[in-house]
């Protein structure tokens, strides 16, 4: 039972980070019907920016964290303005291909600036593990979970109660009606990319503090994709539920199935879930089923 609870709690921590990164996928899809295949590279860029501020420029971690969020928002706005806005009116497939090209560009830029070696954050959280009822947890896991849940809560309130959040939801539901009400769709697109870059940066910083930072962190985008499909591409609550679910199932598969199969099950298990969900419920648990008549 202790082993099961250990896997469960660790899965919740990882799942909360998945949910945070998945939020970026959902926002961009809700606002523009485009799947952003550069989300993993935004995770990578955010992690390296915070790491450089903390280690190279000796900025205190809290200040480095806040500066990284500001830079991430600017990066998201610049990407939308110079890469995505000129594509307005083009086919969705063309825009998706653009995001794939953008992912390659960002990854190459990171390799040129920071290289490919694994780098670690300086000790930020206390190193003494916590023992809660026999469950041993590193404090970096605890604080990572708190940080991820905090941001998920902030953005949930943002979409529900702020004018900008309500405008984003309105534009996602009916773009023409939103335009008729005076909502700027271009501003909504920019805001969606800014928030997507921000949550990606937070996810990158959290994972970087746990596992270190290297070029493979960009694979976070691919690892989070089953989360988005499970929850529904256009559902914010789905991103949260899907992230926690995938995180727990992935960790349980690693703990119980990896020893029998010699490893590797943990890495492929989310994609097994992805295939099953697509076969049974293609729109995800909370996604809207859209029927087009021609």
KOLKOLZA-542419 format. One record per residue (C-alpha): residue number from 1; chain; x, y, z. Coordinates in steps of 0.05 Angstrom, whole numbers. Example, Ala and Ser with C-alpha at 12.3 -4.5 7.8 and 13.67 -1.06 7.14 Angstrom:
// KOLKOLZA-542419
<pt num="1" cadena="A" c1="246" c2="-90" c3="156"/>
<pt num="2" cadena="A" c1="273" c2="-21" c3="143"/>
//
This chain:
// KOLKOLZA-542419
<pt num="1" cadena="A" c1="0" c2="0" c3="0"/>
<pt num="2" cadena="A" c1="57" c2="48" c3="16"/>
<pt num="3" cadena="A" c1="88" c2="34" c3="-52"/>
<pt num="4" cadena="A" c1="21" c2="47" c3="-86"/>
<pt num="5" cadena="A" c1="11" c2="113" c3="-49"/>
<pt num="6" cadena="A" c1="82" c2="134" c3="-65"/>
<pt num="7" cadena="A" c1="69" c2="123" c3="-139"/>
<pt num="8" cadena="A" c1="2" c2="157" c3="-134"/>
<pt num="9" cadena="A" c1="29" c2="220" c3="-101"/>
<pt num="10" cadena="A" c1="88" c2="225" c3="-149"/>
<pt num="11" cadena="A" c1="39" c2="216" c3="-207"/>
<pt num="12" cadena="A" c1="-3" c2="273" c3="-181"/>
<pt num="13" cadena="A" c1="59" c2="318" c3="-181"/>
<pt num="14" cadena="A" c1="78" c2="300" c3="-252"/>
<pt num="15" cadena="A" c1="6" c2="303" c3="-274"/>
<pt num="16" cadena="A" c1="-3" c2="373" c3="-248"/>
<pt num="17" cadena="A" c1="56" c2="396" c3="-291"/>
<pt num="18" cadena="A" c1="26" c2="359" c3="-351"/>
<pt num="19" cadena="A" c1="-40" c2="395" c3="-339"/>
<pt num="20" cadena="A" c1="-5" c2="463" c3="-337"/>
<pt num="21" cadena="A" c1="31" c2="451" c3="-403"/>
<pt num="22" cadena="A" c1="-32" c2="422" c3="-434"/>
<pt num="23" cadena="A" c1="-68" c2="487" c3="-417"/>
<pt num="24" cadena="A" c1="-25" c2="521" c3="-470"/>
<pt num="25" cadena="A" c1="-47" c2="470" c3="-523"/>
<pt num="26" cadena="A" c1="-120" c2="480" c3="-505"/>
<pt num="27" cadena="A" c1="-117" c2="556" c3="-506"/>
<pt num="28" cadena="A" c1="-87" c2="560" c3="-575"/>
<pt num="29" cadena="A" c1="-134" c2="507" c3="-602"/>
<pt num="30" cadena="A" c1="-195" c2="541" c3="-572"/>
<pt num="31" cadena="A" c1="-177" c2="609" c3="-600"/>
<pt num="32" cadena="A" c1="-152" c2="589" c3="-670"/>
<pt num="33" cadena="A" c1="-168" c2="514" c3="-681"/>
<pt num="34" cadena="A" c1="-94" c2="502" c3="-689"/>
<pt num="35" cadena="A" c1="-52" c2="449" c3="-653"/>
<pt num="36" cadena="A" c1="13" c2="481" c3="-630"/>
<pt num="37" cadena="A" c1="69" c2="432" c3="-641"/>
<pt num="38" cadena="A" c1="120" c2="482" c3="-614"/>
<pt num="39" cadena="A" c1="92" c2="479" c3="-543"/>
<pt num="40" cadena="A" c1="148" c2="432" c3="-520"/>
<pt num="41" cadena="A" c1="201" c2="480" c3="-546"/>
<pt num="42" cadena="A" c1="168" c2="537" c3="-507"/>
<pt num="43" cadena="A" c1="177" c2="493" c3="-445"/>
<pt num="44" cadena="A" c1="250" c2="485" c3="-463"/>
<pt num="45" cadena="A" c1="262" c2="559" c3="-475"/>
<pt num="46" cadena="A" c1="229" c2="579" c3="-410"/>
<pt num="47" cadena="A" c1="271" c2="530" c3="-370"/>
<pt num="48" cadena="A" c1="336" c2="553" c3="-401"/>
<pt num="49" cadena="A" c1="321" c2="627" c3="-392"/>
<pt num="50" cadena="A" c1="306" c2="618" c3="-317"/>
<pt num="51" cadena="A" c1="368" c2="573" c3="-310"/>
<pt num="52" cadena="A" c1="413" c2="625" c3="-343"/>
<pt num="53" cadena="A" c1="386" c2="681" c3="-300"/>
<pt num="54" cadena="A" c1="397" c2="639" c3="-237"/>
<pt num="55" cadena="A" c1="466" c2="611" c3="-253"/>
<pt num="56" cadena="A" c1="501" c2="656" c3="-303"/>
<pt num="57" cadena="A" c1="474" c2="724" c3="-279"/>
<pt num="58" cadena="A" c1="465" c2="703" c3="-205"/>
<pt num="59" cadena="A" c1="395" c2="730" c3="-202"/>
<pt num="60" cadena="A" c1="356" c2="705" c3="-140"/>
<pt num="61" cadena="A" c1="311" c2="648" c3="-161"/>
<pt num="62" cadena="A" c1="245" c2="683" c3="-145"/>
<pt num="63" cadena="A" c1="264" c2="744" c3="-185"/>
<pt num="64" cadena="A" c1="292" c2="700" c3="-241"/>
<pt num="65" cadena="A" c1="225" c2="663" c3="-242"/>
<pt num="66" cadena="A" c1="185" c2="727" c3="-248"/>
<pt num="67" cadena="A" c1="231" c2="755" c3="-302"/>
<pt num="68" cadena="A" c1="224" c2="689" c3="-340"/>
<pt num="69" cadena="A" c1="149" c2="695" c3="-339"/>
<pt num="70" cadena="A" c1="153" c2="766" c3="-368"/>
<pt num="71" cadena="A" c1="202" c2="743" c3="-422"/>
<pt num="72" cadena="A" c1="157" c2="683" c3="-438"/>
<pt num="73" cadena="A" c1="97" c2="729" c3="-448"/>
<pt num="74" cadena="A" c1="138" c2="773" c3="-495"/>
<pt num="75" cadena="A" c1="161" c2="712" c3="-534"/>
<pt num="76" cadena="A" c1="90" c2="688" c3="-541"/>
<pt num="77" cadena="A" c1="67" c2="756" c3="-566"/>
<pt num="78" cadena="A" c1="124" c2="761" c3="-615"/>
<pt num="79" cadena="A" c1="110" c2="691" c3="-643"/>
<pt num="80" cadena="A" c1="37" c2="708" c3="-653"/>
<pt num="81" cadena="A" c1="52" c2="776" c3="-685"/>
<pt num="82" cadena="A" c1="108" c2="757" c3="-733"/>
<pt num="83" cadena="A" c1="94" c2="683" c3="-747"/>
<pt num="84" cadena="A" c1="20" c2="669" c3="-737"/>
<pt num="85" cadena="A" c1="-16" c2="735" c3="-754"/>
<pt num="86" cadena="A" c1="8" c2="736" c3="-826"/>
<pt num="87" cadena="A" c1="-23" c2="666" c3="-833"/>
<pt num="88" cadena="A" c1="-94" c2="690" c3="-816"/>
<pt num="89" cadena="A" c1="-140" c2="665" c3="-870"/>
<pt num="90" cadena="A" c1="-94" c2="608" c3="-891"/>
<pt num="91" cadena="A" c1="-113" c2="535" c3="-883"/>
<pt num="92" cadena="A" c1="-106" c2="502" c3="-815"/>
<pt num="93" cadena="A" c1="-57" c2="452" c3="-844"/>
<pt num="94" cadena="A" c1="-11" c2="508" c3="-866"/>
<pt num="95" cadena="A" c1="-11" c2="539" c3="-796"/>
<pt num="96" cadena="A" c1="2" c2="471" c3="-764"/>
<pt num="97" cadena="A" c1="62" c2="462" c3="-810"/>
<pt num="98" cadena="A" c1="85" c2="531" c3="-788"/>
<pt num="99" cadena="A" c1="84" c2="510" c3="-715"/>
<pt num="100" cadena="A" c1="125" c2="448" c3="-733"/>
<pt num="101" cadena="A" c1="176" c2="493" c3="-767"/>
<pt num="102" cadena="A" c1="175" c2="539" c3="-707"/>
<pt num="103" cadena="A" c1="190" c2="481" c3="-661"/>
<pt num="104" cadena="A" c1="252" c2="463" c3="-702"/>
<pt num="105" cadena="A" c1="274" c2="536" c3="-703"/>
<pt num="106" cadena="A" c1="267" c2="544" c3="-627"/>
<pt num="107" cadena="A" c1="303" c2="478" c3="-614"/>
<pt num="108" cadena="A" c1="361" c2="498" c3="-659"/>
<pt num="109" cadena="A" c1="365" c2="566" c3="-626"/>
<pt num="110" cadena="A" c1="370" c2="533" c3="-557"/>
<pt num="111" cadena="A" c1="425" c2="487" c3="-582"/>
<pt num="112" cadena="A" c1="465" c2="546" c3="-609"/>
<pt num="113" cadena="A" c1="457" c2="588" c3="-546"/>
<pt num="114" cadena="A" c1="459" c2="536" c3="-490"/>
<pt num="115" cadena="A" c1="485" c2="472" c3="-522"/>
<pt num="116" cadena="A" c1="460" c2="402" c3="-510"/>
<pt num="117" cadena="A" c1="490" c2="383" c3="-442"/>
<pt num="118" cadena="A" c1="446" c2="374" c3="-381"/>
<pt num="119" cadena="A" c1="449" c2="432" c3="-333"/>
<pt num="120" cadena="A" c1="418" c2="436" c3="-264"/>
<pt num="121" cadena="A" c1="389" c2="492" c3="-222"/>
<pt num="122" cadena="A" c1="426" c2="512" c3="-159"/>
<pt num="123" cadena="A" c1="395" c2="484" c3="-96"/>
<pt num="124" cadena="A" c1="331" c2="523" c3="-85"/>
<pt num="125" cadena="A" c1="287" c2="480" c3="-41"/>
<pt num="126" cadena="A" c1="308" c2="445" c3="24"/>
<pt num="127" cadena="A" c1="341" c2="378" c3="9"/>
<pt num="128" cadena="A" c1="313" c2="341" c3="69"/>
<pt num="129" cadena="A" c1="256" c2="296" c3="45"/>
<pt num="130" cadena="A" c1="188" c2="297" c3="77"/>
<pt num="131" cadena="A" c1="159" c2="234" c3="108"/>
<pt num="132" cadena="A" c1="84" c2="235" c3="108"/>
<pt num="133" cadena="A" c1="54" c2="171" c3="136"/>
<pt num="134" cadena="A" c1="111" c2="130" c3="107"/>
<pt num="135" cadena="A" c1="109" c2="165" c3="40"/>
<pt num="136" cadena="A" c1="176" c2="197" c3="27"/>
<pt num="137" cadena="A" c1="174" c2="259" c3="-17"/>
<pt num="138" cadena="A" c1="229" c2="306" c3="-39"/>
<pt num="139" cadena="A" c1="211" c2="377" c3="-23"/>
<pt num="140" cadena="A" c1="222" c2="398" c3="-95"/>
<pt num="141" cadena="A" c1="164" c2="352" c3="-114"/>
<pt num="142" cadena="A" c1="119" c2="384" c3="-61"/>
<pt num="143" cadena="A" c1="135" c2="455" c3="-82"/>
<pt num="144" cadena="A" c1="129" c2="437" c3="-156"/>
<pt num="145" cadena="A" c1="59" c2="410" c3="-143"/>
<pt num="146" cadena="A" c1="39" c2="472" c3="-104"/>
<pt num="147" cadena="A" c1="66" c2="517" c3="-159"/>
<pt num="148" cadena="A" c1="30" c2="479" c3="-214"/>
<pt num="149" cadena="A" c1="-36" c2="477" c3="-177"/>
<pt num="150" cadena="A" c1="-29" c2="551" c3="-160"/>
<pt num="151" cadena="A" c1="-23" c2="571" c3="-233"/>
<pt num="152" cadena="A" c1="-78" c2="525" c3="-254"/>
<pt num="153" cadena="A" c1="-123" c2="557" c3="-202"/>
<pt num="154" cadena="A" c1="-103" c2="628" c3="-224"/>
<pt num="155" cadena="A" c1="-119" c2="614" c3="-297"/>
<pt num="156" cadena="A" c1="-184" c2="579" c3="-279"/>
<pt num="157" cadena="A" c1="-206" c2="642" c3="-243"/>
<pt num="158" cadena="A" c1="-179" c2="685" c3="-300"/>
<pt num="159" cadena="A" c1="-223" c2="651" c3="-352"/>
<pt num="160" cadena="A" c1="-284" c2="652" c3="-307"/>
<pt num="161" cadena="A" c1="-284" c2="722" c3="-278"/>
<pt num="162" cadena="A" c1="-240" c2="771" c3="-318"/>
<pt num="163" cadena="A" c1="-263" c2="809" c3="-379"/>
<pt num="164" cadena="A" c1="-205" c2="783" c3="-421"/>
<pt num="165" cadena="A" c1="-218" c2="712" c3="-399"/>
<pt num="166" cadena="A" c1="-292" c2="717" c3="-416"/>
<pt num="167" cadena="A" c1="-274" c2="749" c3="-483"/>
<pt num="168" cadena="A" c1="-228" c2="690" c3="-499"/>
<pt num="169" cadena="A" c1="-283" c2="640" c3="-482"/>
<pt num="170" cadena="A" c1="-332" c2="679" c3="-525"/>
<pt num="171" cadena="A" c1="-284" c2="681" c3="-584"/>
<pt num="172" cadena="A" c1="-272" c2="607" c3="-578"/>
<pt num="173" cadena="A" c1="-346" c2="591" c3="-577"/>
<pt num="174" cadena="A" c1="-367" c2="636" c3="-635"/>
<pt num="175" cadena="A" c1="-315" c2="680" c3="-669"/>
<pt num="176" cadena="A" c1="-366" c2="717" c3="-713"/>
<pt num="177" cadena="A" c1="-410" c2="734" c3="-653"/>
<pt num="178" cadena="A" c1="-349" c2="757" c3="-614"/>
<pt num="179" cadena="A" c1="-329" c2="803" c3="-671"/>
<pt num="180" cadena="A" c1="-399" c2="832" c3="-673"/>
<pt num="181" cadena="A" c1="-393" c2="849" c3="-599"/>
<pt num="182" cadena="A" c1="-328" c2="888" c3="-611"/>
<pt num="183" cadena="A" c1="-279" c2="835" c3="-587"/>
<pt num="184" cadena="A" c1="-212" c2="839" c3="-623"/>
<pt num="185" cadena="A" c1="-196" c2="770" c3="-649"/>
<pt num="186" cadena="A" c1="-123" c2="790" c3="-661"/>
<pt num="187" cadena="A" c1="-117" c2="811" c3="-588"/>
<pt num="188" cadena="A" c1="-147" c2="745" c3="-567"/>
<pt num="189" cadena="A" c1="-97" c2="706" c3="-610"/>
<pt num="190" cadena="A" c1="-40" c2="745" c3="-580"/>
<pt num="191" cadena="A" c1="-65" c2="734" c3="-509"/>
<pt num="192" cadena="A" c1="-73" c2="659" c3="-522"/>
<pt num="193" cadena="A" c1="-1" c2="652" c3="-546"/>
<pt num="194" cadena="A" c1="25" c2="695" c3="-488"/>
<pt num="195" cadena="A" c1="-10" c2="651" c3="-437"/>
<pt num="196" cadena="A" c1="12" c2="588" c3="-473"/>
<pt num="197" cadena="A" c1="84" c2="611" c3="-470"/>
<pt num="198" cadena="A" c1="77" c2="630" c3="-397"/>
<pt num="199" cadena="A" c1="48" c2="563" c3="-373"/>
<pt num="200" cadena="A" c1="101" c2="527" c3="-416"/>
<pt num="201" cadena="A" c1="156" c2="567" c3="-380"/>
<pt num="202" cadena="A" c1="127" c2="549" c3="-312"/>
<pt num="203" cadena="A" c1="125" c2="476" c3="-332"/>
<pt num="204" cadena="A" c1="196" c2="479" c3="-357"/>
<pt num="205" cadena="A" c1="222" c2="510" c3="-293"/>
<pt num="206" cadena="A" c1="185" c2="459" c3="-250"/>
<pt num="207" cadena="A" c1="211" c2="399" c3="-290"/>
<pt num="208" cadena="A" c1="280" c2="430" c3="-294"/>
<pt num="209" cadena="A" c1="284" c2="434" c3="-219"/>
<pt num="210" cadena="A" c1="266" c2="360" c3="-214"/>
<pt num="211" cadena="A" c1="305" c2="329" c3="-271"/>
<pt num="212" cadena="A" c1="353" c2="382" c3="-296"/>
<pt num="213" cadena="A" c1="349" c2="419" c3="-362"/>
<pt num="214" cadena="A" c1="372" c2="393" c3="-429"/>
<pt num="215" cadena="A" c1="347" c2="391" c3="-501"/>
<pt num="216" cadena="A" c1="303" c2="330" c3="-488"/>
<pt num="217" cadena="A" c1="257" c2="375" c3="-446"/>
<pt num="218" cadena="A" c1="226" c2="395" c3="-512"/>
<pt num="219" cadena="A" c1="194" c2="325" c3="-515"/>
<pt num="220" cadena="A" c1="147" c2="350" c3="-461"/>
<pt num="221" cadena="A" c1="102" c2="375" c3="-516"/>
<pt num="222" cadena="A" c1="95" c2="304" c3="-545"/>
<pt num="223" cadena="A" c1="87" c2="273" c3="-476"/>
<pt num="224" cadena="A" c1="30" c2="322" c3="-460"/>
<pt num="225" cadena="A" c1="-7" c2="308" c3="-525"/>
<pt num="226" cadena="A" c1="-44" c2="247" c3="-497"/>
<pt num="227" cadena="A" c1="-66" c2="291" c3="-439"/>
<pt num="228" cadena="A" c1="-98" c2="340" c3="-488"/>
<pt num="229" cadena="A" c1="-133" c2="285" c3="-527"/>
<pt num="230" cadena="A" c1="-159" c2="251" c3="-464"/>
<pt num="231" cadena="A" c1="-187" c2="315" c3="-434"/>
<pt num="232" cadena="A" c1="-211" c2="345" c3="-500"/>
<pt num="233" cadena="A" c1="-174" c2="393" c3="-545"/>
<pt num="234" cadena="A" c1="-221" c2="450" c3="-529"/>
<pt num="235" cadena="A" c1="-233" c2="438" c3="-454"/>
<pt num="236" cadena="A" c1="-195" c2="474" c3="-399"/>
<pt num="237" cadena="A" c1="-223" c2="429" c3="-344"/>
<pt num="238" cadena="A" c1="-206" c2="370" c3="-390"/>
<pt num="239" cadena="A" c1="-133" c2="392" c3="-390"/>
<pt num="240" cadena="A" c1="-131" c2="390" c3="-314"/>
<pt num="241" cadena="A" c1="-167" c2="324" c3="-307"/>
<pt num="242" cadena="A" c1="-129" c2="293" c3="-365"/>
<pt num="243" cadena="A" c1="-62" c2="316" c3="-337"/>
<pt num="244" cadena="A" c1="-73" c2="287" c3="-268"/>
<pt num="245" cadena="A" c1="-101" c2="222" c3="-298"/>
<pt num="246" cadena="A" c1="-44" c2="211" c3="-346"/>
<pt num="247" cadena="A" c1="8" c2="229" c3="-293"/>
<pt num="248" cadena="A" c1="-20" c2="178" c3="-244"/>
<pt num="249" cadena="A" c1="-30" c2="122" c3="-296"/>
<pt num="250" cadena="A" c1="39" c2="134" c3="-325"/>
<pt num="251" cadena="A" c1="72" c2="129" c3="-257"/>
<pt num="252" cadena="A" c1="32" c2="67" c3="-237"/>
<pt num="253" cadena="A" c1="51" c2="34" c3="-303"/>
<pt num="254" cadena="A" c1="124" c2="50" c3="-290"/>
<pt num="255" cadena="A" c1="121" c2="22" c3="-219"/>
<pt num="256" cadena="A" c1="82" c2="-42" c3="-232"/>
<pt num="257" cadena="A" c1="93" c2="-60" c3="-306"/>
<pt num="258" cadena="A" c1="164" c2="-37" c3="-321"/>
<pt num="259" cadena="A" c1="195" c2="-92" c3="-277"/>
<pt num="260" cadena="A" c1="158" c2="-146" c3="-317"/>
<pt num="261" cadena="A" c1="175" c2="-118" c3="-386"/>
<pt num="262" cadena="A" c1="245" c2="-95" c3="-373"/>
<pt num="263" cadena="A" c1="228" c2="-20" c3="-375"/>
<pt num="264" cadena="A" c1="198" c2="26" c3="-426"/>
<pt num="265" cadena="A" c1="125" c2="16" c3="-409"/>
<pt num="266" cadena="A" c1="121" c2="83" c3="-372"/>
<pt num="267" cadena="A" c1="142" c2="120" c3="-435"/>
<pt num="268" cadena="A" c1="92" c2="88" c3="-482"/>
<pt num="269" cadena="A" c1="33" c2="79" c3="-434"/>
<pt num="270" cadena="A" c1="4" c2="150" c3="-446"/>
<pt num="271" cadena="A" c1="3" c2="136" c3="-521"/>
<pt num="272" cadena="A" c1="-33" c2="70" c3="-510"/>
<pt num="273" cadena="A" c1="-85" c2="110" c3="-473"/>
<pt num="274" cadena="A" c1="-85" c2="160" c3="-531"/>
<pt num="275" cadena="A" c1="-102" c2="105" c3="-581"/>
<pt num="276" cadena="A" c1="-157" c2="76" c3="-537"/>
<pt num="277" cadena="A" c1="-188" c2="145" c3="-526"/>
<pt num="278" cadena="A" c1="-187" c2="160" c3="-601"/>
<pt num="279" cadena="A" c1="-222" c2="94" c3="-615"/>
<pt num="280" cadena="A" c1="-276" c2="102" c3="-562"/>
<pt num="281" cadena="A" c1="-286" c2="177" c3="-553"/>
<pt num="282" cadena="A" c1="-248" c2="217" c3="-606"/>
<pt num="283" cadena="A" c1="-268" c2="285" c3="-577"/>
<pt num="284" cadena="A" c1="-241" c2="268" c3="-508"/>
<pt num="285" cadena="A" c1="-275" c2="265" c3="-440"/>
<pt num="286" cadena="A" c1="-297" c2="338" c3="-441"/>
<pt num="287" cadena="A" c1="-287" c2="359" c3="-514"/>
<pt num="288" cadena="A" c1="-345" c2="386" c3="-555"/>
<pt num="289" cadena="A" c1="-369" c2="340" c3="-610"/>
<pt num="290" cadena="A" c1="-373" c2="383" c3="-673"/>
<pt num="291" cadena="A" c1="-415" c2="357" c3="-731"/>
<pt num="292" cadena="A" c1="-407" c2="391" c3="-798"/>
<pt num="293" cadena="A" c1="-460" c2="383" c3="-852"/>
<pt num="294" cadena="A" c1="-441" c2="395" c3="-924"/>
//
